Amino acid sequence: MTCKYFFVLALLFHQTFVKAQSFVPTDKGSDVKFKIKNFGLVVNGTFKGLEGKIEFDANDISKCQFDVSVNANTIDTEIKMRDNHLRKEEYLDVKKYSRIRFTSSKITPGKSGGWVITGALTIKNVTKEIAFPFTYEVMNGAPAFKGEFEINRRNFGVGGSSISMADNLTVLLRIETVKK
């Protein structure tokens, strides 16, 4: 690769992310997954219906803002009967609370590259502050984000005092975006 070609590529990349740009999350290519133990076995599930707005500037994280949600009714553990049970009032109460939402409040540099995002997670109209590490890569001219965090379902009023289901669950995110 010649120096001239490399310089042009570097300039294009720099101009693409010099200022915060608006992106929207997309279901295509994205994964919102969770895993939790139930009766001692790991249950995996997913959510779809991503919506929201992401302002992202890799050069100035103070200008970044995430406001993203998923459709709670799309819960899928590959067992329809269980999914219908999880949609009920004791669990996600999807008739009353159709979205699970995350809104960022700050982003700071991470310890081993990447960043740590802090914000408000709302499930069933209960909002708790969470923080977790994330990374990004550019795919098709837009950022794709990866992150993982753990929450206690009881803190959000999900599942009541179920003794068969673990309190903690892990959420794994891979969010692709398109330019708004």
N, C-alpha and C positions, 0 to 999 in steps of 0.2 A: 504494500500500500504506500503510495507516495505521500510525502508530507502535505502537499496541496490537498489531496483527497481527504486525508485525516483531518486537516484544519476545517474543511467544509463540513464534514460530519460533526465535528466538535461544535462548530458554530451553530449548526441546525439543532443539535441536542440542547445546547445552552439556551437558544431562543425559545425552544419548546417549553422549557421549565423555568424561565427567568422570573416570571410573575405567576401568582396563583391563578390557576385556570379552573373552570368549572367542569365537573364530570358527574355522570350518573352511574350508579351501580347497575349491573345487568345480570339477569339469571344465567344467560348463556356464558358458559365457562366458569361461573362462580359456584362455590360450595359453601353452604352454611350448615355445618354438621355438628352433632353433639353425641356424646357417649356417657352412659350412666349405668351403674350396676343395678340390676333388678333380680332378686332371688339369687344373688351371687354371680349372675352372668352379665356380661357387658351387652347392653342394648345400644345399637347405633341408630341414629335418625338424622333427618335433614329437614330444612325449611326452604321454601321458594318464595317468590313474590317480592324480590328485592325492589325497594324504592328509596329515593332520597337524593341528596345533593352532597357532593364532595368538592371542596375547594382545596387544591393541592399545589404546593410550591416546594419542591425538594431543596431549593436553595434558601428558603426562609420559612422554617416550620411554624413560626409565629403567625403566618398568614393561612395556615391550614385549618380546615373545619370539616368535620364529618357529621352528617345527620342522615342516618340510614335505618331502614326498618325492613322487617320480613313479615309475611302474612302468617299469623299463628295457625290459621286453619289448614295450612299446607303441610303440617307435621306428617312425616312419613317414616315409620320404623319398619316398613315392609310387612306389617301385620295389621290389616284393616281394622279388626276388632279392637286392638290395643290403641290404634290411632284415634278411633272414635271415642274411646274411653278418655284419652288424654285431652281431647277437645272439650270435655265436660267441665262444669263449674269448679269442681274440686282441684282440677289441674290447670289448664290454660284458659278456660272459660271464654272460648273464642267467639261466642255470641255477643258477649259484652266487651271483650278486649281483643279486637281483631289483629292488632299489630304488636310486634315486639320491636322496640326502638332503642337505638344508641345515638347519643349526641355528645360529641367531644367537647371538652372544656380547655384542655391544653395538651401539647405534644412536646416531649423533651427528648434529647438524644439518649439512645440506649447504651448499655455497657459494652456490648459486643457488636457494634454496628447497628443499623436500624434505629428505631425510635420506640418510645413508650407513649402510648396514648391513654389519657385519662378522660373519663366522661361519665355520663348518666345512662344507665341501662334501665329501661322501663319494661316490666312484665306485669300484666294484670293491674295496671295503674299503681304499681309499687316501683319507686325509683330508688336505685342505689348507685353510689359511685363505684366504678371499677377502673382498674388500670392494667394494661397488658402490653407486651412488646409486639411490634409489627415491623415488617419489611415491605419493600415494594420493588417491582421491576416494571419496565416499560414494555407493554405488549400492544402491537398495532397502534402505536402512537398515543397510548393512554396507560396510566398506571394500573397495575394489578397488585393488590395488597394481600399479605398473609399474616395471620395472627392466631393466638390461642390463649384462652383464659379459662379459669375455673370459677364457678359460682356455687353457692348453696341454694338449692331450689326453695327451701323453707323460708329464706329471707324474702322471697317474692310471693309467698303464699301458694306455691305450686305443690300439690300432692299431699297436703296436710301432714298427718303424722304417720304416713305409710311406713311400716317397719320392713317391708320387703324391698323398698327402693332406697338406694343410697341417698344421702343428703346432697353430696357434691356431684356435680357433673362438669364435664369438660366441653367447651365449645371450640371448634376448629373452623377458622375462616379462610377462605380464598375468594377474594372479591375482585372481579374484573370490572372495568369501567369503560364507558365511551364518553367522548367529549360532548359536552352539552351544546 
